[in-house]
Each structure stands twice: as structure tokens, then as C-alpha cells.
Amino acid sequence: MKILITGSNGLLAQKIIFLALKESVNILATSKGVDRSSNFHQINYEYLSLDITNKDQVSSVINKFKPDVVFNTAAMTNVDLCEEMRHECDEINITAVGFLADACLQVNAHLIHFSTDFIFDGENGPYSEDDLPNPLSYYGLAKLKSEELLDYHEVKSSVLRTIILFGVGNNLSKNNIVLWAKEALESGKELNIIDDHYRAPTLAEDLAAASLFAAKEKVYGVFNVSGKDIMSIFELVVSVAEYFNLNSTLIARIHSSKLKQLAKRPIKTGFILDKAEKELNYHPHSFIESLEIIKNQLKNN
Ligand SMILES: NC(=O)c1ccc[n+]([C@@H]2O[C@H](COP(=O)([O-])OP(=O)(O)OC[C@H]3O[C@@H](n4cnc5c(N)ncnc54)[C@H](OP(=O)(O)O)[C@@H]3O)[C@@H](O)[C@H]2O)c1
């Protein structure tokens, strides 16, 4: 199998590549700028700089490599920035998905794309694939439009929606909540954490495994793929403190209205995982098991 992955400097991409390299696959990793992941030295791994908003570049790279599967993990993921920079958000999160879909159609490749719980309004979480989206933020709207674009496109595609990804990566351009909370508490910082928003945080390895399964077994369609434990953000951070024996008295509860964030966020998401369990053989770790995996990875780093 030949795999092309976009956004390879990001967390999810690094996990997909790590898993895929254990199989007999050829990987073309692509991201904006240089290869920062610097983890992979296998003969079947190659890196190329690719900005997915450049239509000609996308078409030429995909037509030359002729992948069987394209994983599109590249995205503008900062929700408040998307609210502010709507044009850039559209270009990366919607228009570029169209470029990838067109190129995949030309070489008959399977496009695996990633979306978010923020397509829902949070009034009735946890959500199944059949629930009606109603995004509150521009990021959520853009991701929903990218899903709809693939829905009407003739390309073979899978969309995996996920929630708060976390894990250990190499030279990531952004932190994730578990590592951020751990590092902040270790340095004795006092944290104000919202206790009125609920999520199902997702170990990046679990989502990577489901994505690879979709690629190998050619499973198409939309899937909700998150962790199995739904918790408030406050509970999440307290669990991190307790698991790593850090001082949880540094964590204060606040209401989300105190944060004055630009983008509106859903109150309670979480996913019903039945479809992913059945069709993607998805069996995620519990949140505590995931923390154990992270602890071991940090020990070996
Ligand atoms: N993270 C979450 O909590 C979360 C939740 C729900 C859904 N998702 C979705 O899951 C997917 C993967 O998320 P992630 O957390 O792994 O993302 P990430 O760590 O932010 O990785 C995205 C990567 O894409 C790269 N990129 C940005 N613009 C690009 C462009 N124009 N061309 C090529 N590469 C570009 C970024 O490069 P730089 O590193 O140089 O910036 C980054 O390395 C995304 O589709 C995201 O929307 C994520």
C-alpha cells in the first residue's frame, strides 16, 4: 500500500505514520515547511514539503506518487483563530479538501479526512453519526462544509470526527491539554479550568489505529471516533494531576463565561461509538489507561 499523509508534522499524523511503518507500506509524509517530526528513518519513509492550499502542488504531488490512500490531517485547528481569520480557515479547512479530493479522484485514491465534535451545538451530547450538526463556531462550520463537500464528491472517502486529541509528539507546533496541564502543574502554576463543558478526550494512537483500519479495509463513510470517557474539562485536568501525583489544589473551577473566548463552544459533546466499534474495530483505551501510555512514552523519551 502507498500512503500519502498531509500535515505530517502534527500529532495525529505522527501517530498514523508510526503505526503504518510497522506494516509493509510506502509513506510519503508531507507538511508545510521542513520535516520536524524527525522520528522516522526507515527506507519506506519519504518527506516532501506540501502546502495543501496550493492546488497545482497538491495535484502534481498526488499524480506523481499515485497513493492508494491519502490521510488529510493538515488543518487550521485553533478555534479562536478560525473565528478571526475566516478566509485562511476556509482555504485550509474547506477549499484544500476539495483540491485533495479532486487529485484523489484522478488517481483513484481513498481520501481519509478528519473532522470534529464542534460540528454539533452541544445541547444533546453524546452524538451519533445520525445526529444533526449545528456548529456554533466558524471552525465547526468549516469542518462541516468539508464533510459536505466530500459527501457530494465522487471520491472514495472516510471522515473520522474526533474530540480533544492528546498524546506525545515530536516538535509539535501546539501543545495538547494533557501535556499542557501536566507541565503547568509541575511548574507550580495555578490553573483556572472550566467545569461546565464536557468532552471525550481521545488518545491520538487510538484514532490513528481506527484511521489505518479504514485504509486497509477500505471502509468508507462518516465515523465518530473519540475516547470512551466523557468528563468535564475540570475533571480531565484533576485526573491528570492525580495520575501524575501533582498538586490538584492548584486547580480552580471556573465557568466558561469567564474565559471570554472568541469562538462559542458546545457545552457537552462526546460520541456514541457503536458504528466505529463495529465497522472500524475501534476499541479505545480508557482515559486512565491513556495516561499510563503517555507516562511510559515520556519515560522512554
Ligand atoms: N487536536 C484536536 O483536539 C482535534 C479535535 C477535533 C478534530 N481534530 C482534527 O484532527 C486533525 C488532526 O489534528 P491534529 O491535532 O493532529 O492537528 P495538528 O497537530 O495541528 O497538525 C496539523 C498539521 O497540519 C499542518 N498544516 C497546517 N496548515 C497546513 C497547510 N496549509 N499545508 C500543509 N500542512 C499544514 C500543521 O503544520 P505546523 O505544525 O507547521 O503548524 C500541523 O503540523 C485535524 O483535521 C483537526 O481538525 C483535532
The ligand as an SDF file (V2000), in Angstrom:
LIG
                    3D

 48 52  0  0  0  0  0  0  0  0999 V2000
   -6.4380   18.4410   18.0970 N   0  0  0  0  0  0  0  0  0  0  0  0
   -7.6920   18.2820   18.4580 C   0  0  0  0  0  0  0  0  0  0  0  0
   -8.0500   18.3930   19.6330 O   0  0  0  0  0  0  0  0  0  0  0  0
   -8.7230   17.9410   17.4080 C   0  0  0  0  0  0  0  0  0  0  0  0
  -10.0610   17.8280   17.7800 C   0  0  0  0  0  0  0  0  0  0  0  0
  -11.0000   17.5350   16.7880 C   0  0  0  0  0  0  0  0  0  0  0  0
  -10.6020   17.3460   15.4690 C   0  0  0  0  0  0  0  0  0  0  0  0
   -9.2890   17.4650   15.1500 N   0  0  0  0  0  0  0  0  0  0  0  0
   -8.8940   17.2890   13.7420 C   0  0  0  0  0  0  0  0  0  0  0  0
   -7.9400   16.2390   13.6590 O   0  0  0  0  0  0  0  0  0  0  0  0
   -6.9930   16.5190   12.6250 C   0  0  0  0  0  0  0  0  0  0  0  0
   -5.5790   16.3920   13.1730 C   0  0  0  0  0  0  0  0  0  0  0  0
   -5.4160   17.2470   14.2780 O   0  0  0  0  0  0  0  0  0  0  0  0
   -4.0080   17.4560   14.9930 P   0  0  0  0  0  0  0  0  0  0  0  0
   -4.2780   17.8720   16.3980 O   0  0  0  0  0  0  0  0  0  0  0  0
   -3.1130   16.3100   14.7320 O   0  0  0  0  0  0  0  0  0  0  0  0
   -3.5020   18.7340   14.2280 O   0  0  0  0  0  0  0  0  0  0  0  0
   -2.1030   19.4750   14.3550 P   0  0  0  0  0  0  0  0  0  0  0  0
   -1.2400   18.8190   15.3810 O   0  0  0  0  0  0  0  0  0  0  0  0
   -2.3870   20.9260   14.4460 O   0  0  0  0  0  0  0  0  0  0  0  0
   -1.4850   19.1130   12.9360 O   0  0  0  0  0  0  0  0  0  0  0  0
   -1.8890   19.7240   11.7690 C   0  0  0  0  0  0  0  0  0  0  0  0
   -0.6470   19.8870   10.9320 C   0  0  0  0  0  0  0  0  0  0  0  0
   -1.0250   20.4800    9.6940 O   0  0  0  0  0  0  0  0  0  0  0  0
   -0.0110   21.3610    9.3070 C   0  0  0  0  0  0  0  0  0  0  0  0
   -0.5530   22.3430    8.3910 N   0  0  0  0  0  0  0  0  0  0  0  0
   -1.2410   23.4790    8.6920 C   0  0  0  0  0  0  0  0  0  0  0  0
   -1.5810   24.1300    7.5620 N   0  0  0  0  0  0  0  0  0  0  0  0
   -1.0820   23.3920    6.5330 C   0  0  0  0  0  0  0  0  0  0  0  0
   -1.0830   23.5310    5.1270 C   0  0  0  0  0  0  0  0  0  0  0  0
   -1.6680   24.5920    4.5380 N   0  0  0  0  0  0  0  0  0  0  0  0
   -0.4760   22.5840    4.3780 N   0  0  0  0  0  0  0  0  0  0  0  0
    0.1280   21.5330    4.9510 C   0  0  0  0  0  0  0  0  0  0  0  0
    0.1750   21.3440    6.2830 N   0  0  0  0  0  0  0  0  0  0  0  0
   -0.4210   22.2540    7.0630 C   0  0  0  0  0  0  0  0  0  0  0  0
    0.4660   21.9900   10.6050 C   0  0  0  0  0  0  0  0  0  0  0  0
    1.7690   22.4920   10.4190 O   0  0  0  0  0  0  0  0  0  0  0  0
    2.5490   23.2940   11.5780 P   0  0  0  0  0  0  0  0  0  0  0  0
    2.8720   22.2490   12.6080 O   0  0  0  0  0  0  0  0  0  0  0  0
    3.7560   23.7810   10.8570 O   0  0  0  0  0  0  0  0  0  0  0  0
    1.6270   24.3440   12.0820 O   0  0  0  0  0  0  0  0  0  0  0  0
    0.3900   20.8040   11.5650 C   0  0  0  0  0  0  0  0  0  0  0  0
    1.6190   20.1490   11.6620 O   0  0  0  0  0  0  0  0  0  0  0  0
   -7.3500   17.9060   12.1020 C   0  0  0  0  0  0  0  0  0  0  0  0
   -8.1490   17.7700   10.9530 O   0  0  0  0  0  0  0  0  0  0  0  0
   -8.1840   18.5160   13.2030 C   0  0  0  0  0  0  0  0  0  0  0  0
   -9.1030   19.4670   12.7090 O   0  0  0  0  0  0  0  0  0  0  0  0
   -8.3410   17.7520   16.0790 C   0  0  0  0  0  0  0  0  0  0  0  0
  1  2  1  0
  2  3  2  0
  2  4  1  0
  4  5  1  0
  4 48  2  0
  5  6  2  0
  6  7  1  0
  7  8  2  0
  8  9  1  0
  8 48  1  0
  9 10  1  0
  9 46  1  0
 10 11  1  0
 11 12  1  0
 11 44  1  0
 12 13  1  0
 13 14  1  0
 14 15  2  0
 14 16  1  0
 14 17  1  0
 17 18  1  0
 18 19  2  0
 18 20  1  0
 18 21  1  0
 21 22  1  0
 22 23  1  0
 23 24  1  0
 23 42  1  0
 24 25  1  0
 25 26  1  0
 25 36  1  0
 26 27  1  0
 26 35  1  0
 27 28  2  0
 28 29  1  0
 29 30  1  0
 29 35  2  0
 30 31  1  0
 30 32  2  0
 32 33  1  0
 33 34  2  0
 34 35  1  0
 36 37  1  0
 36 42  1  0
 37 38  1  0
 38 39  2  0
 38 40  1  0
 38 41  1  0
 42 43  1  0
 44 45  1  0
 44 46  1  0
 46 47  1  0
M  CHG  2   8   1  16  -1
M  END
$$$$
